[in-house]
């Protein structure tokens, strides 16, 4: 199954903006956001190095409703 689109950040231009999806097959939430890299305030987020296959992203607080919706979709998924 393809990723299920939930929402884009409503306060951006509609392109290249924070977005939330649900992958019901893999049972994962998928986020597009701004890279955290270089933000020294967030250096304490990790307990060790971040693997090349991972990234920390930022999403604006106005995306909370979309994230909740994605969590609800994931909870209702028939895949267990």
VMD Tcl script that draws the C-alpha trace (Angstrom):
set ca {
  {0.00 0.00 0.00}
  {1.18 3.52 -0.74}
  {1.71 6.11 1.93}
  {-1.53 7.66 3.12}
  {-1.30 11.46 2.98}
  {-2.57 13.17 6.14}
  {-1.71 16.86 5.83}
  {0.77 19.56 4.86}
  {1.60 22.52 7.06}
  {-1.32 24.90 6.37}
  {0.82 28.00 6.87}
  {3.32 27.34 4.09}
  {3.26 27.80 0.32}
  {2.11 24.23 -0.42}
  {5.47 23.15 -1.81}
  {8.47 21.90 0.15}
  {6.63 22.15 3.45}
  {6.29 19.93 6.53}
  {4.03 16.98 5.74}
  {2.67 13.95 7.58}
  {1.86 10.51 6.09}
  {0.96 7.08 7.47}
  {2.41 3.87 6.05}
  {-0.17 1.31 7.18}
  {1.74 -1.59 5.63}
  {4.95 -0.90 7.53}
  {3.08 0.55 10.53}
  {5.06 3.78 10.47}
  {4.41 7.49 10.63}
  {6.38 9.43 8.02}
  {7.31 13.08 8.48}
  {8.82 15.68 6.19}
  {10.22 18.64 8.08}
  {13.14 20.97 8.44}
  {16.50 19.42 9.25}
  {17.74 20.08 12.74}
  {21.43 19.89 11.76}
  {23.56 22.69 13.14}
  {21.07 23.72 15.82}
  {23.22 23.54 18.94}
  {20.16 23.91 21.19}
  {19.06 20.46 20.04}
  {22.41 18.73 20.37}
  {21.16 17.05 23.54}
  {18.45 15.15 21.62}
  {20.62 12.17 20.92}
  {22.29 9.68 23.19}
  {24.85 8.98 20.50}
  {25.64 9.63 16.85}
  {22.76 9.68 14.35}
  {23.24 7.00 11.65}
  {23.45 8.16 8.04}
  {20.11 6.42 7.44}
  {18.31 8.61 10.00}
  {17.56 12.31 10.43}
  {15.96 14.48 13.08}
  {13.39 16.88 11.62}
  {11.43 19.80 13.02}
  {7.69 20.26 12.59}
  {5.83 23.39 13.65}
  {3.42 23.13 16.59}
  {0.57 24.02 14.23}
  {0.99 20.48 12.82}
  {-0.15 18.85 16.11}
  {-3.68 18.20 14.77}
  {-2.25 16.49 11.68}
  {0.08 14.37 13.80}
  {-2.84 13.36 16.03}
  {-4.84 12.43 12.93}
  {-1.91 10.34 11.68}
  {-1.74 8.58 15.05}
  {-5.50 7.89 14.90}
  {-5.14 6.43 11.40}
  {-2.25 4.27 12.58}
  {-4.33 3.06 15.56}
  {-7.20 2.09 13.26}
  {-4.94 0.26 10.82}
  {-5.94 -3.35 10.23}
  {-2.28 -4.32 10.04}
  {-1.01 -5.47 13.42}
}
mol new
graphics top color blue
foreach p $ca { graphics top sphere $p radius 0.5 }
foreach p [lrange $ca 0 end-1] q [lrange $ca 1 end] { graphics top cylinder $p $q radius 0.2 }
display resetview
